[in-house]
Each structure stands twice: as C-alpha cells, then as structure tokens.
Amino acid sequence: MRRLLLTGLSLTGSVLGNGFYIPVQDAAATAKGNAWVATADNPAAVYYNAAGLTQIEDPSVRIGIYSIHLGLEAFTAAGKTEADKAWQFVPQIYGAMPLGERFVLGAGLNSPFGLSTDWPVSSSFATNATTTELVVATGWLVGAYKINECLSIGGGLSYSQADLSSRRAFPLGAPNGFLDFEGKDEALSYTLSLRWEPTPEHAFGLVYRGQNDYDLKGRSSITPAVPFQPASLDLVTPETVAFGYAWRPCEGWSIEANVEWVNWEELNTLLLNQPSGALPFPFEWDANFIYSLGVSRDFGNGWVLNAGYEFIENSQPDLNFNPAVADADRHWLACGVERHWESVSLALAYQYAFSDRTVTGNPANPFGQTSNGKYKSRFHGLMFSSEWRF
C-alpha cells in the first residue's frame, strides 16, 4: 500500500508544485516571479521578509486574494485521467504599524502551505490518490528594527491551524471501499530575517521560517468494514530559507533574484495510528530549491509594470510519487501591474505554469496499482492586492 494523500488546501486551496508549499502571498511579489525578499516594501513583508517593514512610514493594511485554475492530466497504461478543474481561492491580509522611528510592528493571516486535488475514483491509481483537503491558516506577529540607515532585522512568531480530510479507494472487503481520515491540530513556529541596503542601487534580503510539527487527531474509517474510530497522523511542514538580491541599475528600473531552500527531507514515513491497526505511509521527499527572477519598471506617475519567472524543483522521487501532489519540475511565468495613489495602492498579477513529468519505478501497492505514467500540468493564476495607508 502506498502512502496517505497529504495534499493541502490553504483556506480554500490550490496546488502549486512544491509539495504543498504556496510561496505566492502578494500580487506585487507574484508578478515579479515571487522575487521580492530583498525589496519587501509593503505590509506583505510580514511574510516575505519582516525586516523590510522598516521601510513603511505610515500605518498600513493590505488585503489580497489568490485564485488558481488547475489543469492536471495523467496518462497511464489504463488511459487518460483528468483531475477535477475548478477555480480555488486563497486570501491574505497584512498590517504594519510604525512605533517610533526605528521599530515597526506587523501582523498577518495567510496560508503558506496547502493544496487540493480531486482525481476520479475510476482512475487506475485510485488506491493511491482520490480526494484530499488540508486547510491551513497561519497567523503572524512580527517586529522589525532599523539598526542603521542600511541594515534592518526582523522576526516573530507564527501560529498555524491545520485541518485534514482525505479519501482514497481502499477495497477491503468490498469493491467500492474507501479509507477516510479527518484530523486537526495547531502548531507554533518562528521567522527571522534581515535586509541590508548598502547603497540605493543594491539591496539584500535573508529570511528563515521554521518547521511546523502537527499531530493531527481525529477519526478514520474503512468503508464498509471498519466504522469511524479514533485516529491520529503526524504531519510536518518544512523550514525554508530564502535569499534575495535587488539591483536598481537606473531610475525606475529594478531587477531582483531569489533562491529559496525548502527542507522537505523532514517529511519521512508517516504513521496513521488507529485501533484497527497502524498504517505506514512513506513520503521520503527530497529538499528542493526555488529560483526566481523578476523585473520592475516604475514610470514615476503611479504606474508600475512587473514581470517574472520562477522555477520550482521537484521534491517527489519516482519511488514515492503520488498523483495527489503530482509534483514536478514546474515553470511559472508571471506579469502584473500596480497603481499607487497617495493613500491607496492596487496590484494585479497573472501566472501561467506548466510541467510535464514521466514517472517510472513506482512500485505496485497491495492492491496492484501504481502511479507510473506521464503527468501534465497547465495552471492559470490571478492575484489581486489592495493597500490602504493611514
């Protein structure tokens, strides 16, 4: 038997292609390919780089929503299978409050992890993947301190709530049996960051976000053989480290690059504990990198154009591949526009993502099914953010 579906839905969900990590959390950053760690000059810095909050001079609130339309197809020995296609939505909210000339307090609510997939029960890999939903909501409380005119540091705490529900085909005693699990838990973590701008032309950013460990407690069942029973499952969302560099070669232009490390190696074999017998689910993922490049053109009249590219490395070995996550080396193209007034800003971003992956060497589970085949993804994303300064 292969592993339990642990994909994620963040508030209302999306599947991005780095395990269940959702790195896009603001429209201005997203339009630059998410290369924004060294800039981080609006309240979304609460998440991207808390040290950047020292650039904010007025109390500010920023609200956004990310929507994505998924296109996932599998081509296996049994033929073509498509995952359910629907627009899914992930909201964010951030706030910043300067307290004196050197310190800024920030708070936010977002979903940096999560995805949702829904494959038909008739697929050739239904005992590996059908439907899963993991709702993760994370609150942030951070602070930033300006050491001098060039260097700022930041950090704070995060509080996350995770709520998982999953179903997979499990024909034990019946041809149409299912394994269902529901569980929830909470976790605390932290973030540390710095931003260094030695000259107006160059800026550097560094941010660390800690790992979250969940003990999801709830209930499971195996239809129709085993009714609902108490059950629990451990889950890890990984630590991340991101470094960014921004270069302003001339007035109005900015070019930025990010490299981010995501430590999926901590996601090993999970154990579904239940009275009817524990079930192991091997993940054994690899740590991976995200590479981002963005360019911005500020016309000086309140209008800004952005464009970017992001490459997300695959974190799933073929041995442990599961269509519930359907991870792959994925390319993201992005563009967007911003409009700034004295006390209000608006930002809009569009994304297009694509990947093609061939999986071989995925062993058969006890039900004789494998996830070997070709997998194709074509995603469309839209993101909107609005900001008010008081």
FENUR-V651113 format. One record per residue. N is the residue number from 1. RES is the residue in three letters. SS is DSSP state (@ for helix, = for strand, . for the rest). PHI is phi in degrees with one decimal (none if undefined). OMEGA is omega as a letter, one per 30 degrees, with the letter a starting at -180 (999 if undefined). Layout:
N|RES|SS|PHI|OMEGA ; N|RES|SS|PHI|OMEGA
This chain:
1|MET|.|none|a ; 2|ARG|.|-81.6|a ; 3|ARG|.|-89.0|l ; 4|LEU|.|-65.0|l ; 5|LEU|.|-70.8|l ; 6|LEU|.|-124.2|l ; 7|THR|.|-106.5|a ; 8|GLY|.|-133.1|l ; 9|LEU|=|-116.7|l ; 10|SER|.|-98.1|a ; 11|LEU|.|59.6|l ; 12|THR|.|-126.5|l ; 13|GLY|.|109.8|l ; 14|SER|.|-169.8|l ; 15|VAL|.|-120.2|a ; 16|LEU|.|-111.8|l ; 17|GLY|.|112.3|l ; 18|ASN|.|-148.8|a ; 19|GLY|.|60.9|l ; 20|PHE|.|-122.0|l ; 21|TYR|=|-92.2|l ; 22|ILE|.|-114.8|a ; 23|PRO|.|-78.9|a ; 24|VAL|.|-85.7|a ; 25|GLN|.|-137.0|l ; 26|ASP|.|-162.8|a ; 27|ALA|@|-66.6|a ; 28|ALA|@|-64.1|l ; 29|ALA|@|-70.1|a ; 30|THR|@|-60.5|a ; 31|ALA|@|-65.2|l ; 32|LYS|.|-97.2|a ; 33|GLY|.|70.2|a ; 34|ASN|.|68.7|l ; 35|ALA|.|-88.4|a ; 36|TRP|.|-149.6|a ; 37|VAL|.|-62.5|a ; 38|ALA|.|-81.5|l ; 39|THR|.|-87.5|l ; 40|ALA|.|41.2|a ; 41|ASP|.|-112.5|l ; 42|ASN|.|-132.6|a ; 43|PRO|.|-59.6|l ; 44|ALA|.|-65.4|l ; 45|ALA|@|-58.5|l ; 46|VAL|@|-47.7|l ; 47|TYR|@|-94.7|a ; 48|TYR|@|-69.0|a ; 49|ASN|.|-170.1|a ; 50|ALA|@|-57.2|a ; 51|ALA|@|-62.3|l ; 52|GLY|@|-68.5|a ; 53|LEU|@|-61.3|a ; 54|THR|@|-67.5|l ; 55|GLN|@|-80.9|a ; 56|ILE|.|-89.2|a ; 57|GLU|.|-101.7|a ; 58|ASP|.|-124.6|l ; 59|PRO|.|-55.3|a ; 60|SER|=|-141.2|l ; 61|VAL|=|-131.8|a ; 62|ARG|=|-130.6|a ; 63|ILE|=|-122.7|l ; 64|GLY|=|-145.4|l ; 65|ILE|=|-145.2|a ; 66|TYR|=|-111.3|l ; 67|SER|=|-123.7|a ; 68|ILE|=|-140.4|l ; 69|HIS|=|-110.7|a ; 70|LEU|.|-91.2|l ; 71|GLY|.|-134.9|a ; 72|LEU|=|-118.5|l ; 73|GLU|=|-131.2|l ; 74|ALA|=|-122.4|l ; 75|PHE|=|-120.9|a ; 76|THR|=|-115.5|l ; 77|ALA|.|-61.0|a ; 78|ALA|.|-87.6|l ; 79|GLY|=|118.5|a ; 80|LYS|=|-89.2|l ; 81|THR|=|-132.8|l ; 82|GLU|=|-116.2|l ; 83|ALA|.|-75.5|l ; 84|ASP|.|-59.6|a ; 85|LYS|.|-104.7|l ; 86|ALA|.|-162.4|l ; 87|TRP|=|-72.1|l ; 88|GLN|=|-123.9|a ; 89|PHE|=|-132.5|l ; 90|VAL|=|-133.2|l ; 91|PRO|=|-90.6|l ; 92|GLN|=|-142.3|l ; 93|ILE|=|-147.0|a ; 94|TYR|=|-136.6|l ; 95|GLY|=|-140.1|l ; 96|ALA|=|-135.4|a ; 97|MET|=|-135.4|l ; 98|PRO|=|-65.3|l ; 99|LEU|=|-125.1|a ; 100|GLY|.|92.1|a ; 101|GLU|.|-84.0|a ; 102|ARG|.|-118.4|a ; 103|PHE|=|-117.7|l ; 104|VAL|=|-130.1|l ; 105|LEU|=|-99.0|l ; 106|GLY|=|-131.8|l ; 107|ALA|=|-145.9|a ; 108|GLY|=|-163.7|l ; 109|LEU|=|-139.1|l ; 110|ASN|=|-152.4|a ; 111|SER|.|-140.6|a ; 112|PRO|.|-74.9|l ; 113|PHE|=|-133.3|l ; 114|GLY|.|145.4|l ; 115|LEU|.|-163.9|a ; 116|SER|=|-142.9|l ; 117|THR|=|-132.6|a ; 118|ASP|=|-142.6|l ; 119|TRP|.|-93.0|a ; 120|PRO|.|-66.5|l ; 121|VAL|.|-64.2|a ; 122|SER|.|-79.7|a ; 123|SER|.|-67.3|a ; 124|SER|.|-76.3|l ; 125|PHE|.|-123.6|a ; 126|ALA|.|-61.6|l ; 127|THR|.|-79.2|l ; 128|ASN|.|-102.7|a ; 129|ALA|.|-158.7|l ; 130|THR|.|-131.9|a ; 131|THR|=|-125.5|l ; 132|THR|=|-144.8|l ; 133|GLU|=|-144.8|l ; 134|LEU|=|-119.6|a ; 135|VAL|=|-91.4|l ; 136|VAL|=|-125.5|l ; 137|ALA|=|-120.3|a ; 138|THR|=|-123.7|l ; 139|GLY|=|-103.1|a ; 140|TRP|=|-123.8|l ; 141|LEU|=|-133.1|a ; 142|VAL|=|-133.6|l ; 143|GLY|=|-138.1|l ; 144|ALA|=|-132.4|a ; 145|TYR|=|-129.4|l ; 146|LYS|=|-89.7|l ; 147|ILE|.|-70.4|l ; 148|ASN|.|-153.1|a ; 149|GLU|.|-66.6|a ; 150|CYS|.|-106.6|a ; 151|LEU|=|-123.9|l ; 152|SER|=|-131.8|l ; 153|ILE|=|-122.9|l ; 154|GLY|=|-149.8|l ; 155|GLY|=|173.1|l ; 156|GLY|=|168.8|a ; 157|LEU|=|-115.4|l ; 158|SER|=|-126.0|l ; 159|TYR|=|-125.9|a ; 160|SER|=|-121.7|l ; 161|GLN|=|-118.9|a ; 162|ALA|=|-119.4|a ; 163|ASP|=|-135.7|a ; 164|LEU|=|-109.3|l ; 165|SER|=|-135.0|a ; 166|SER|=|-142.5|l ; 167|ARG|=|-140.0|l ; 168|ARG|=|-142.5|l ; 169|ALA|=|-63.1|a ; 170|PHE|.|-150.2|a ; 171|PRO|.|-75.5|l ; 172|LEU|.|-98.2|l ; 173|GLY|.|86.0|l ; 174|ALA|.|-159.4|a ; 175|PRO|.|-67.7|a ; 176|ASN|.|-115.3|a ; 177|GLY|.|-80.4|a ; 178|PHE|=|-139.3|l ; 179|LEU|=|-102.8|l ; 180|ASP|=|-116.9|l ; 181|PHE|=|-142.0|l ; 182|GLU|=|-134.3|l ; 183|GLY|=|-159.7|a ; 184|LYS|=|-148.9|l ; 185|ASP|=|-165.6|l ; 186|GLU|=|-126.9|a ; 187|ALA|=|-151.8|l ; 188|LEU|=|-112.4|l ; 189|SER|=|-148.8|a ; 190|TYR|=|-152.1|l ; 191|THR|=|-136.8|l ; 192|LEU|=|-133.6|a ; 193|SER|=|-157.6|l ; 194|LEU|=|-147.1|l ; 195|ARG|=|-139.0|a ; 196|TRP|=|-125.3|l ; 197|GLU|=|-125.5|a ; 198|PRO|=|-66.0|l ; 199|THR|=|-141.4|l ; 200|PRO|.|-60.8|a ; 201|GLU|.|-87.2|a ; 202|HIS|=|-133.2|l ; 203|ALA|=|-144.5|a ; 204|PHE|=|-129.8|l ; 205|GLY|=|-137.6|l ; 206|LEU|=|-143.5|a ; 207|VAL|=|-141.0|l ; 208|TYR|=|-120.7|l ; 209|ARG|=|-123.2|a ; 210|GLY|.|-78.8|l ; 211|GLN|.|-75.1|l ; 212|ASN|=|-113.0|l ; 213|ASP|=|-116.4|a ; 214|TYR|=|-113.7|l ; 215|ASP|=|-114.8|a ; 216|LEU|=|-73.0|a ; 217|LYS|=|-109.7|a ; 218|GLY|=|-177.7|a ; 219|ARG|=|-149.2|l ; 220|SER|=|-135.5|l ; 221|SER|=|-155.7|l ; 222|ILE|=|-123.1|a ; 223|THR|=|-79.9|f ; 224|PRO|.|-99.2|a ; 225|ALA|.|-73.1|a ; 226|VAL|=|-124.0|l ; 227|PRO|=|-71.3|a ; 228|PHE|=|-56.3|a ; 229|GLN|=|-142.1|l ; 230|PRO|=|-60.3|a ; 231|ALA|=|-154.7|l ; 232|SER|=|-147.5|a ; 233|LEU|=|-150.6|l ; 234|ASP|=|-82.5|l ; 235|LEU|=|-140.8|l ; 236|VAL|=|-122.2|l ; 237|THR|=|-108.1|a ; 238|PRO|.|-79.3|l ; 239|GLU|.|-73.2|l ; 240|THR|=|-135.2|l ; 241|VAL|=|-132.4|a ; 242|ALA|=|-127.1|l ; 243|PHE|=|-122.7|a ; 244|GLY|=|-135.1|l ; 245|TYR|=|-132.8|l ; 246|ALA|=|-118.6|a ; 247|TRP|=|-124.1|l ; 248|ARG|.|-111.1|a ; 249|PRO|.|-68.0|l ; 250|CYS|.|-159.3|a ; 251|GLU|.|-59.2|l ; 252|GLY|.|92.3|a ; 253|TRP|=|-113.2|l ; 254|SER|=|-142.6|l ; 255|ILE|=|-122.7|a ; 256|GLU|=|-135.8|l ; 257|ALA|=|-132.0|l ; 258|ASN|=|-127.1|l ; 259|VAL|=|-131.3|a ; 260|GLU|=|-128.1|l ; 261|TRP|=|-105.1|a ; 262|VAL|=|-121.2|a ; 263|ASN|.|-89.5|l ; 264|TRP|@|-72.8|a ; 265|GLU|@|-63.2|l ; 266|GLU|@|-77.6|l ; 267|LEU|.|-89.9|a ; 268|ASN|.|-101.6|l ; 269|THR|=|-85.5|l ; 270|LEU|=|-93.7|a ; 271|LEU|=|-125.9|l ; 272|LEU|=|-87.1|a ; 273|ASN|=|-90.2|a ; 274|GLN|=|-155.6|a ; 275|PRO|.|-58.1|a ; 276|SER|.|-77.0|l ; 277|GLY|.|130.5|a ; 278|ALA|.|-74.9|l ; 279|LEU|=|-120.6|l ; 280|PRO|=|-85.9|l ; 281|PHE|=|-132.4|a ; 282|PRO|=|-76.4|l ; 283|PHE|.|-92.8|l ; 284|GLU|.|52.2|a ; 285|TRP|.|-79.4|l ; 286|ASP|.|-107.3|l ; 287|ALA|.|-63.3|a ; 288|ASN|=|-142.0|a ; 289|PHE|=|-121.6|l ; 290|ILE|=|-119.4|l ; 291|TYR|=|-114.5|a ; 292|SER|=|-130.8|l ; 293|LEU|=|-141.8|a ; 294|GLY|=|-139.8|l ; 295|VAL|=|-134.4|a ; 296|SER|=|-134.4|l ; 297|ARG|=|-125.1|l ; 298|ASP|=|-96.4|a ; 299|PHE|.|-83.0|l ; 300|GLY|.|80.1|a ; 301|ASN|.|-118.4|a ; 302|GLY|.|99.3|a ; 303|TRP|=|-102.0|l ; 304|VAL|=|-134.6|l ; 305|LEU|=|-109.3|a ; 306|ASN|=|-130.0|l ; 307|ALA|=|-150.3|a ; 308|GLY|=|-164.8|l ; 309|TYR|=|-138.7|l ; 310|GLU|=|-138.0|l ; 311|PHE|=|-119.1|a ; 312|ILE|=|-111.6|l ; 313|GLU|.|-69.9|l ; 314|ASN|.|-67.6|l ; 315|SER|.|-113.7|a ; 316|GLN|.|-104.2|l ; 317|PRO|.|-65.1|l ; 318|ASP|@|-54.9|a ; 319|LEU|@|-58.0|a ; 320|ASN|@|-114.3|a ; 321|PHE|.|-64.0|l ; 322|ASN|.|-137.4|a ; 323|PRO|.|-61.1|l ; 324|ALA|.|-59.3|l ; 325|VAL|.|-102.5|l ; 326|ALA|.|49.5|a ; 327|ASP|.|-70.9|a ; 328|ALA|.|-165.8|l ; 329|ASP|.|-67.2|a ; 330|ARG|=|-121.1|l ; 331|HIS|=|-104.3|l ; 332|TRP|=|-125.0|l ; 333|LEU|=|-110.5|a ; 334|ALA|=|-143.2|l ; 335|CYS|=|-154.1|a ; 336|GLY|=|-177.3|a ; 337|VAL|=|-138.9|l ; 338|GLU|=|-124.4|l ; 339|ARG|=|-133.1|a ; 340|HIS|=|-115.7|l ; 341|TRP|.|-115.8|a ; 342|GLU|.|-60.9|a ; 343|SER|.|-125.7|a ; 344|VAL|=|-136.6|l ; 345|SER|=|-134.7|l ; 346|LEU|=|-127.4|l ; 347|ALA|=|-142.2|l ; 348|LEU|=|-133.7|a ; 349|ALA|=|-135.8|l ; 350|TYR|=|-126.1|l ; 351|GLN|=|-126.5|l ; 352|TYR|=|-133.5|a ; 353|ALA|=|-125.5|l ; 354|PHE|=|-149.5|l ; 355|SER|=|-158.7|l ; 356|ASP|=|-137.8|a ; 357|ARG|=|-138.4|l ; 358|THR|=|-110.4|a ; 359|VAL|=|-105.4|l ; 360|THR|.|-131.8|l ; 361|GLY|.|77.3|l ; 362|ASN|.|-83.0|a ; 363|PRO|.|-69.2|l ; 364|ALA|.|-69.0|l ; 365|ASN|.|-84.1|a ; 366|PRO|.|-59.1|l ; 367|PHE|.|-96.1|l ; 368|GLY|.|83.3|a ; 369|GLN|.|-102.3|l ; 370|THR|.|-125.0|l ; 371|SER|.|-107.6|l ; 372|ASN|.|-63.5|l ; 373|GLY|=|150.1|l ; 374|LYS|=|-106.7|a ; 375|TYR|=|-125.2|a ; 376|LYS|=|-126.5|l ; 377|SER|=|-126.2|l ; 378|ARG|=|-141.3|a ; 379|PHE|=|-115.3|l ; 380|HIS|=|-125.9|a ; 381|GLY|=|-127.1|l ; 382|LEU|=|-127.2|l ; 383|MET|=|-140.6|a ; 384|PHE|=|-131.1|l ; 385|SER|=|-133.7|l ; 386|SER|=|-132.9|a ; 387|GLU|=|-132.5|l ; 388|TRP|=|-122.8|l ; 389|ARG|=|-113.7|a ; 390|PHE|.|-115.2|999
